Amino acid sequence: MEFHVYENARAACEAAGVLIAAQITRKGDSVLGLATGSTPIPAYEMLTQWYDRGVIDFDRVRTFNLDEYVGIDHKNPLSYHAFMQEHLFSKVNLRPENVHLPSGNGAADAEAYDKAIHGAGGIDIQLLGIGRNGHIGFNEPADDFTYGTHVVTLTADTIEANARFFKSADEVPRQAVSMGIGNIMAAKCVVLVATGENKAKAVYDTIRGPITPRVPASVLQLHPCCVILTDREAGKLMLEE
Ligand code: F6R
């Protein structure tokens, strides 16, 4: 597991953009695993800028997002479909048939999603954020690690953390469809970005704690190609060691 601390959040996220751009440069038909949330936005901005300058080309790239809320209209600006349109898909030459997100319809959707990832040859590079509770995708702390894409009931902590995007916590959907830990572990390379002091404990537990489904990201200790990029705040407890 590689761990790098950057001066600020922007630099940590842009470093993730560098790794994704390098992957696309090496392999034009790369399969990217993508994340939503506040953290990856600077990475998408960098990828868009490099696309505009002709440095990278998304014509043959395929993408699979980690998750989508259950029961949310894809046109709703708070859906992850809308988020990806806004921050990446509408800005680069990704072909619509090459972008994939769970539809958010439930269990049948989940099985089809795993088949589609498999059919694309698996994910070359998976971008991840992390929840304050150590979740990756929407794999919340649990008694067991999940394998494939599945329907998740969001924890109170995640509902509260995501309420900032909605009018109130009451409006945050209670369920999501998420890739499982098995899907994430099957990616050839994983890049996790964490920024802000409220992620410091999750980062420390991920890297130094026991491998446990109570801190889902801790399983990444077993991944053969995992890079964790943080700003000084999220890396604080690691720096204090
Ligand atoms: C988003 C996702 C989540 C977020 C995590 C952190 O697709 O899967 O695991 O990465 O909740 O969110 P932010 O970046 O908003 O702090």
Boltz pocket constraint, residues with backbone or C-beta under 6 A from the ligand:
constraints:
  - pocket:
      binder: B
      contacts: [[A, 34], [A, 35], [A, 36], [A, 37], [A, 38], [A, 39], [A, 40], [A, 66], [A, 67], [A, 128], [A, 129], [A, 130], [A, 131], [A, 135], [A, 136], [A, 137], [A, 138]]
      max_distance: 6.0
